[in-house]
Amino acid sequence: MKTTVRGVILQLTEVQKTYLNNLMERYCAAERWSFKRLLDGWKTQDIRLAAQSKFNLNSRQANDTVYDAQATITSQKELVKLNHTNAANKAAFTRKRLKKAKSSGSSARLQKRLDKEERKLAYWQKHLDGGTFPPVVFGGKKFFHERCKGNITREEWQETRSNRYLSRGDKTKGGNLNTRLYTKDGNICLDIAAEPIETGKVIRYNRITVPVYLAHKPSPQTGLSNGRNYRQMVLEYIKTGSAYQIEIIRKNGRYYVHVTIEEEILELYTAYNGAVGVDINPDGLGITRTDHLGRFRESLWLLQGEWTYAKSCRRDNLIGETAALVVETAKQLNCILIVEDLAFKNDKSVTAKFNRMSHGFVWSKFLQMVDRSAARKGVPLLKVPPSFTSIIGVLKYQQQYGLSNHEAAAYTIARRGLGYIKEKVPKQLIQTFIKKKETFTLLTNWKQWSTIKKAATAAIKKQTKRKVKNLVSWQHHRKQLLVTG
């Protein structure tokens, strides 16, 4: 598992700053040049040799520029496939809405949207068929447009195109040959290969050494690190001699260092007492524990109101702390942790309001952090399909165990992770809402729950005489609906 630790270069002399700026400029120029040669069909080895002499780089630096260019091409081709799939799904979704549209105004708006989405689909289809991708702007499209408008100077534009240097590691060379991290008198130093010096048949390099600060959060009272001590993690990793990658990025006149190491993960325990299911929501988590047979034991609603309005850094910190708490809870209970396997695709033709709302949601970030925290602590993590978990929880388990709707959904998730994929529909619901019972038994399990959900929603709508799309008010009307049918 790869982990990146951030730091900053504390002090640079004018000579060191000049050299580092020149190295970044040559590296970025070689990356752009290698990118174009790869598109022209050059062989990789020919590009490496040519870039080494053309931009005055050593062999490892030239290899890194080609590696960067190859990674850019690969990612752009994957983006074409993703964008094409999303565009096709959006167009298909809009066509369905257009068929159901009743008013002429709604049809006109949907037709206009469909025309736009079909143009995008044709655009991505052309790239997909030709094996190409849209032009790549090194330095960013935002700054490119600003430069075209004359809002930034030529020097500022060049600054954004030559502000990074990447050095990949090599275990056979003690971790990283071109940029080495080491400690001296309790301080962390970064050693960067500079000008080559020929000594007979061997070429050696002068090196520049700069002090580096790696982020950590020591407590002012105890001196101990709050949370995980990434600084110490990097220092201990370097002692092993394993490969590590260093990236230097210049931003607003400061030089930041990103150190990427391969973090060891604990062996997962296989004997567990039960399961902890988690239902993720923008304002908190529904958490339910079961035994190994899927029987209910306890539940909790963990409110996280700040998730919906906090700034990004604050929200990320809160999500990380909550993810660590959930994983630690599962570890203390010796349980397997089960979450929903949610896919995050921009493949639905929705309103701008929904896009703004969903952009700040926390599902993806929480799942990423839970995945990493579980691997670190050796907690088994399972991801199950999310389909109908909330519906099953509300209609089957909420009343039985006195749970909230999110805790009931978490209970369904935990049971599904333990192998209880098919949840039987209670007889009372079938007798109340299903008229053709013989046909109902032939449906798949999820189709049965879908039918029950539609019937229950229609019953609530009839009872309240209001527009109802979900089962939020099911518990309020449950007794009356089950009696009257």
N, C-alpha and C positions, 0 to 999 in steps of 0.2 A: 504494500500500500504506500503510494507516494504521498509525501507531506512536504509542503513548502513553508519555510520560515522566512519572515520578512525582517530586513534590517536596513541600516543606513550607514553610509561612509561618513565618518565624523569630520575628518580634516584632510584637506588636499592642498598641497603646495601648487603654485602656479605652473611649475614644470609638470607635475603629475596630472593636473587638470588638463593641460594642453595635450599631453600624450593620450589620456583617456578619451578626450573628445575626438582626437584624431583616429583612435582605434575604433570608436563607435561609428564614425563617419565611414571608414573603410569597410567595416563589417556590414553595415546596412546597405552600402552601395554594392558590395559583393553579393549580398542576399538578393537584391533586386535584379542584378545581372544574371545570377544563377537561375532565378525564377524565369526570366525570359528565355534563357538557353534551354531549360527543360521543356518549355512550351514549343521551342523550335525543333525538339527531337534530338538534342545532343546526348551523348552518352555521359553517364554520371561521372566516371573517372576523368573524362576529358574536361568536364566543367570544373572539377576540383583542381586539376593541374593548372588550368588557365586562370582560375580565380586566385590561386596562390601567387602566381607571378604578377598578374595584372594589378592586384590590390595590395601587394606586399604583405601577405599573411603567411603564417606557417601552415603546415599541412593539416594540423588539427583544426585550426580556425577556419580554413577553407572547407574542410569536411562539415563543420558546424553550419556554415552558410548554406551549403547544399541541403543539409538535413532540414534546416528551417524552411527553405524554398519548397522542398518536397512535402513537408507538413502542410504548408499553405495550400498547395495544389490539391492534396488529398481532402482537406477540410472543405474547400470550395466545391469540389465535386459531390461530396456528401450533402452539402447545403442545397445544391441543385435538386438532388433526389428528394430531400425533405420538403423543399418549397413546392416542387411539382405535386407531391402527394397532398400537401395541405391545400394547394390551389384546386386540385381536382375534387377534394372532399367539400370544399367551400361551394364550388359551383354546383355539385350534386345536391347539397343541402338547400341551396337557394332555389333550385328547380323544383324541389318538393314543396317548398313554401309557396312558390309561384302557382303551382297547381291547386293549392288549397285557398289561395287568395279569393276573397269574395267581392271586394270593392274595386272599382277601376283605378282609384288613386293608389291603393296598395299594390295592385298589379303593375302599375307604371313604375313605382319606386323599386319593386323587386326586379323588374325587367332591366332597369338601369343598373342596378347592382350586379345582376347576372352578366350583363354585357361587359362590365369592368372586370369581373372575375374570370370570364372566358378569355379576355385579352391577356390577363396575367398567366392563365393556364397555357395559352398558346406560346407565350414568351418562354416559359420554363420548359415546355415541350420541345421547342426548337433547340434549346441548350442541351436537353437530355438526349435528343436524337443525334446531335452533332458531337456529343462528348465534350462540350465546351462549358464555360461558365462566364458570368458577367465580369467586366474589367475589375481588377483588383487595384485599389488605390493605397499605396504604401504611405502611411502618414494619416490616413483616415479621411473619409468623404466629407466630414464636417469641416475640417481645416482646409480641404481642397476647395470647397464651395466658398469658404471665407476668403481664400486667396484669390479665387476668380472674381469675387466682388470687390477686391481691393481692401478688405477689412483688416488683413494682416500683411506684414511685409514679407519679402522674399526670404529674408533671414529667419523669420519666425516659421515659415513653411518648411525650410530646410531643417530647422531644429526638430520638428516633429518627425522628419524622415530619417533622422540619424541620431536617435536617442537611446539605443539599446545595444547590448553586447551579450552574447550567449556563449557559455563554455560548458560543454558536456563532460561528464566524468569518465574515468577509466580506472577500473580496479587494479589493473596490472601496473599502473603508474602512480599508485599510492592515493587514489581518490580522484584527483583532478590535476592534470599536468600544467595547464595554462593559468589557472587561478586556484591558489591553495589557501585554505583557511587553517590557521594555527593560533595557539595561545602563547602570549609572552608577558610575563609579569602580571598575570591575571587578566590581561586584556586580549581581545580577539583581533587578529590582524588578517588582512587579505593581501596575498602576494600575487601580483599580476605579471605575466611574462611581457617584457618590453623588447628593446632592439636586439637582434641576433648578433652574436660574436663568433667568428670562426676561429677555432683553436685547432689547427691541423685539419684532420678529416671530420672532426666533431663540431657541430654548431650548438652553441649554448646561448642563453638569453640573459640579458640584464633584466632585473626585476624591480618593480616599484612596490613598496609596502605601505598600506594605508590602514588606519584603525577603523574597526567596524563595530557598530552596536547592533546586536540581535535582540529583538523584542522579547521582553518578559515583564511580569508584573509582580515585583517583590512587595510584600506587605511592609508599611512603614513601622509597624509595631514589632513584628517578629522577624522580618527579613526574609521570610519564606515566600515562595512564589504563589500567587493566587491562581488556581487552576493548573494547567499543564505547563511545565517549565520547558518551553521549546528551545531556549538557549542551551540549557544543559543537555537536552536531547541531541542537538547538533554536535556539541562538543564530544559527547560520548560516541556518537556515530563516526566522527572523523578519526577517532583513535583506532577503529576497526580496520581502517584502510579501504573501506568499500567506496564505490563510485558515488559521487554527488555532483549535481549540476548547479552552476551559478549563473545568474542573469543579473546584469547591472542595467538599471534604467535611470535616465536623467529626466527629471521633471521639476520645473520651476526653480532651476538652478541647484537642486539637490540631487545626490546620487544614491539611489536605493538599491539594495541587494536582496535578491530572492534566492535562497538556498533550498534546493529540492533534494530530499533524501528518501531512501526506501525504508519505511518504518516497518518493523516486525510486528506481527499480530499474534495474539495469544491463540492457543488451541481451543476450539469450541468444546464446551462440556456437552456430553450426549445424554446423560441421565438427568432428567428434570422432573419437578414435582407437578407441573401443570403449565399453563400458558397465561400470558398477559396480552390482551388485545387492546389496540389503541385506535380510536376513531379521531382523525385529525380534522380540525375546524379552524377557521380564521381567528376565532376568539377563545380557543382553548382546546383541551383534549378530553375525550371520554375514555377512561381507562377501566378495564374490567379483568379480574383474575378468575380463572377456572382451575379445577383439578385436572388430572391427566385423562379423566373420562369426559371432560367437557361440562362438568357440573358447576354451577355458579358458586363463587366463594365470596367475593367482595368487589366493590366498584367505587369509582371516584371521578368527579368532574373537576378538572384542573383548569381554572379560569386563567386566561391570558389576554386580558383586555387590551394591553398595549400593542399587541401584534398588529392590530388594524390601523393604528395611527402613528406609531413611533417612527423615528427616522431610521434609515436603512441600517446604520451601524448599531444603533440601539436594538433594533428588531433582531438583527442577526445574533447579537450577544444573548438576548433573551431566548431565542430559539435554541441556540447551542447549549445554554444552561438547562433548559427544559429537556432537551434530548438526552443529555448526560444523566439527568435525574431519572428519567424513565428507564434508561438502560441499567442504571445502578439499582433501581427498584427490582427489575427483573432478575438481576444477578443475586441480590440479597435473598429473594424468594426462591432462587434456583429454578426459574421458569424460562420457557422459551418465549421470545418476544415476537409478536405477530402484528403486522401493519398492512395497510392496503397497498396493492401494487398499482399505483396511479400513474397514468401516462399524461404528459403535459405537451399537448400539440395544439398549434394554432390552426385547427382545421375546421372550425365552425364559423359560419357567416353570422356574426352577432353584431349587436349595436356597439357604438363607441363607448357608451356608458358601461356596458358589461366588460369591455376590454380594459377600461381604466380600473374598474373594480377588481377584476381577476388578476391584473398585473402585480398587485401588491400582496397577493395571497401567499401563504407560507408553506403550502404542502411540499413543494419541491425542496425548499431549503431544509425543512424539518426531516424529510426522508434522507437527504444526503448526510445530515449530521448524525441521525440515528444509525445509519449504515456504518459510518466511520467509528462512532463511539462503541457500537456493539462489537466491531472487529477488534478494537483496542482492549476491551474488557473480556473477550471470549464468550460473549452472550450469543447463542444461536438466534438468528433473525430470519423470519419467514415473511414473504410478501404474498398475499392472497388476492384474488379478483375482488374488486369492490362492489360488484353488481348486487343490488337489492339488499345490501347489508342493513341499511337504515330502515327499509320497508319491513324486512323480517323482524328486526329488533323492535320496531314500534308495534307491529300487529301481533307478535307472538310472545315477546319476553318483557316488554315494558310494564304491563300490568301485573304479570306473574311475580316479578321480583321487585316491583316498586322503583324502577329506574327512570332516569331521564332518557330522552330519545338518543342522545349521544352515547350514554353508557350502555344502552340496549344494543346499539349498533356495534360498539366495541365487544360486547359479549358474542354477537354473531360472528365477528371477525376472529375472535379467539377460537370459537368452535370450528370455524372453517379451516383454520390453520392446523387443528388437531385431526382433521379428516372428515368432519361432519359437513360435507359440501351440500348434500341435499337435505334441506330442512322441510319437514312435512308441514303442510298447511293445516292448522287446527280445524277439527270437524265443525266447530261452532261457526267459523267464518264461512266454510263451504255451505253449510245448511242455510245460512242467512243470506249470502250474496250470490250463490251459484244456482241457476235454474236447471241447466243441462249438466247434471252431475256425471253422467256417463261419458260425455265428451270431455269434460274437465279432467278426468283421470288419465286420459290419453296424452295430455299436454306434458311438455318437459317441465321440470321443477321451477325454473326461472319464469317460464311462461305462465305457470299457475300463479306465482306470486304477482306477476304483472297484471293478470286478470283480476285477482283479488284487490290489488291496489286501485285499479281503475273503478271497480265496483264500489269500494269503500269511499273513494273520493267523490264519486257521483252521489252516493248516499248523503255524505256531508253537505254537498252542494244543495241537494234537495231539502235537507233539514234546515240549513241556515239561510237558504235562498240568496247565497252569495257566490261569487266566482272563486272556486277552490282548485288549486293545482297540486297540493301535496297533503300530507297527513299530519300537519302540525297540530291541528285541533282534534285529532282522533280521540285522544284520551278524554277530552271534555264531553264529547258526544257519544262515547263508546257504549255505555249502558243502554241508552235510548235506542241507538242504531241496532244493537244486537237483539233487543226485544221486539222492535217494530219491523226489523228487516228493511 
